[in-house]
Amino acid sequence: MRAARFHRYGGPEVLTVEDAPEPHAGSGSIRIRVGAASVNPIDWLLRAGALAEFLPLDLPAIPGRDAAGVVDEVGPDVEGVAPGDLVFGLGGHADTTAEFAVLTAWAPVPSTWSVEEAAAAGLGAVTSLRALAPFGDLRGRTLLVDGASGAVGTAATAAAVHAGATVIGTAREANHESMRAAGVLPTPYGPGLPDRVRALAPQGVDVALHAAASDALPDLVEIVGDPTRVVTVIDRDGAARLGTHLVDAANDSAVLAVAAELGRAGHYRPRVAHVLPLDDIVKAHELAAAGNGKVVVTLP
């Protein structure tokens, strides 16, 4: 099969498109013919070797954490899915940017999403919905999301607005109009965030989610007034220092099914900024690492 691979850690230039052995579905998993795979921060961090101490890879490695495509193998003990089904989901830490990928968590792609949008949903959706869980019922409460226009933030704000929360989100000003259309009160990133948030929510903020690669976690704690009502999916050291919750992603089909249902109902649509073919994998990683929005790679 054709796949993106890297034989050594380094910058985007270490990526190449080449033949690689096909994976096959085992117990509790399925294999898909990949239509599209997204580029997530963990992908370029793993490729660069920044996580090698904690998540060493067997090289050569295929980048990619999530993907969407058509099921073509179903492993033993798997029910409720069949060859020909269009699904999105999660593979291992690095293995989805290829013609075939094995998923251990998946859900049907809503008819409201394109394959590219579905590919952009897996990791962001499972991370965001798990991150909201410590807050409990959000109805009537005010949630602040730092990084509201990113993959995690988009899913989190969609779920929170649907749950009946008032949602304030930080984002670049270019994204503010679309956020307002989604029912989110936008505000810029950067210094002065507590004052801007107080102007938008004089009644106060109940809970906050740190979903941007920013140093705003102390500001979120200040705004909410209680570190136990703040969740970060980014800042492990800050969580330990300040006492906030830290939530990591996990391969969970039930959580992906919730995201798919939000999509079917029209409450959640993953944001895609750039779509590139597999042969442009180097450019895809360059764009994603530079903060140019969600990048999706398509496969023939």
N, C-alpha and C positions, 0 to 999 in steps of 0.2 A: 504494500500500500504506500501511497505518497503521504509524507508527514513532514511537519516542521520538526527539526531536531537541533540540539547543540551538543557538541562533543567535549566542550570545556566551558567553564564559567567565564563570563565576561559581558561586554556590551552587546547591543542588538546585532552587531556584525558577526557574532559567533553563530547566529541562527542560519540554517540552510534548509532547503527543501530536498528531500531524498527518499529513497525507498527504505522502508522499515518493516519488521515483522508484524503481521496482523495479530491483534489480541483476540481473545475469545471469551464469551460469557461463561462464568463459573457459577457456583451456587450463590443464590441471592442477588444475581446481577443480570444485566442485559447488555447486548451489544447493539450499537446503532451505526448506520451509515451516516456520517456526520454531514449535515447541511451547512452548519455554521458553528463557530466556537468564539467565545469572547476573550479579550485580554484583560486580566485583572491585575491589581498591584502585586499579588503574590507571584504571578507569573514572571514579571521582570525581576523581582527580588530573588526568586529561586535561580533564574538564569544568570544573574549577576554574582551569585554565590553569597549574597548577603545573609542567607538563612542556612548556609551549609552546616553550621555548628549544630543547629536544632533539627533541620530537615535535610539531611544529606541525600543526594540523588544518585542513582546508578546511571552513569553516563555511558553512551549518549542518552539524552532524555528528550521527551516530547513535551513542550510547554502546554499549559492549558488545564484549567480546573473544571470548566463547565462547557456544555455543548447542547445542541439540539439537532435532531435528525430522526430518521425512520428506523424502527426496530428491525433487525434482521437475525438476531439470535436471542433466545430466552434461556437463561440458565435453570438448573434444577431448583425446585422449591419456590419458583417465582409464579405468582398468579396475578390475574387482572390485567395482563398486557400480552400482546401477541405480535408476531412479525407483521409489518405494515403499519403499525401505529406510529403516529408522529408524537414524539415526546421531547422534553427538555430535562436536563438534570446535571448531576455531578459525578465526576470520575474520581481519580486519585489526586494527589497533589500536583502531578504533572503528567498528563497523558491524553488530552482531548483534541489537540490541534492536528488531526490526522483524518484520513478517509474513514477509519473505523475507530470507535472508542467504546470502552466498557464503562457503564454507569452503574453505581450502587445505590443511587437515589434518583427518582424521576417522577414526572407527572405528565399527563397529556397536555399538549400545547393548545391553549384556547384559540378558537377560531378568530378572535379579535386581534391576535398577534401574528406578525410575520415570523418566519423562521429566524431571521436575524434578531428580532426583538426577543424571541424565546431564548436564543443563545445568550443574550445579555442578562437574562433574568436569574439564572440558577444560583450563583454564589451570592449576588446582591440580595435576592429575596430571602434565602435561608438565613443569611446573616442578620438582616433587618428584623425579620419576624421573631427570631430568637432574642434579639436585643430588646424588643419591646416587651417580651414576656415578663421581666421582673417588675414592670410598672403595673401589671394587672389591668383592671378595667379603665379605659381612657375616656369614657363618656363624660363630658362636662369638664374635663381637665385641660390644662394648657401644656403642650409639649413643645420644646425647643429642639430642633435638629440642626446640628452644625454639619454642613455638607449636604444640604437637602436636595441638590440637583444631581448628585452622584448616583451610582447604581444602588448602593445601600440606602441612601437618603430618599431616593425616588420611591422605592418600595415601602420604606418606613412611613413617609408622609402619606402615601396613598392608603395604607392600612389604618393609620391613626385618624385621618379625616373621615374615612368610612366608619370608624368606631365611634365617632362623635366628639373627637377632640378638637380644640383650637390649636392649630399648628403654626409655629413660627419657624422659618428656615433660613439659614445663611447660605448665600450663593453669590456667584458673580452677577453683576447687574444685567448682563445679557440674558440671564435665565429668569429674571424676576417676573416678566410678563407671563411666561408659561406657568410659573409657580402660582401666580394669582389665579390663573384659569383653573388650576387644580385645587383651589381652596386653601392655599398656603400663604401666610403673611411673610413676604420676603424681607431680608435685611442683608447688607453687605458683610463680608468677612472683615476681620482685622480689629485694630485697637478701637476702644470705645464701645465694644459689643454690649456690655451690661447696660450702659445708658440707652443705647438704641432699643434694646429689648424692653427696658422699663417703659419707654415711650409707647411701644406697641402693646404691652401687656401690663398696664398699671396695677392690675389686680394680682400680679405675680405669675411666676411660672412653676408648675407643679413638678415636672420631670424633664430631663434633657438627655439627648442622645448625641454622642460625639462620633460622627461618621466621616469626618474629613481629616486629611493628613495635615492637621494644624496644631498649634500649641494652645488651643482655646480651652482645654479641659479645666484649668483653674478658673477661668471665667465662667464656665458652666456651673461649677460648684458654687461660686459666688452668687450667681443669678438664682439658682434653685435654693441655696441655703442649707443643703444637706447632701453630702456625697453619696449617701445610700440611695438617693433618688436620681442619680446620674449613671448612665451606662456608656462605656467606651468600647468600640470595636477596633480601635487604632492604637491607643497609648497604654501598653502593658506596664511600663515603668510608672507612668502617671497614676494609673489605677492603684498600684501598690502604695505609692507615696500619699495619695489623697484619700484613699478608702472608697473609691467608686467601684461599681460593678465592672467586670471585664467579661465580654462575651465573644466567643470564637464561633466560627461556622462549624456545622456538622452536617454530614450527609443524612438527610431526613426526608423521606418521601412524603410524610404527612404534612410537613411544613411547606414543601413545594406544592402540594395539592391545595393548600390554603391560598398561596400566591396565585395559582392557576384559576381558582374560583373568583378571586378579586379581579383577575383579568377578564374572565368570562362575563362578569357582571358590569364591566366597564369602569371599574374603580382604579385599576392599575394598568399602566402601559409602560414597559421598560423604555428608557431613553437610549437611543443609538446615535452617536455623533458621526462616526466614520465606518464605512463598510469597505473592506479591501479583500482581494483574492489571496489565496494561500501563498502564491509566489511573491507577494509583497509583505511577507511576515516581518522582515526587518523594519520596514516603514511602519507597520502596525505597532510594533513594540516601541519604536521611537515616538510615535504620536501619543500612545497611551502613557508612557512614562513622563512625557512633557506636560501632562494634565490637559490634554485636548478633548476630554470627554470620552464616553464609552466607545471603544473600538471593537469591531466584530470582523472576524476573518471567515470568508466563505470558502467552501470546498465544492468541487464539481460533482 
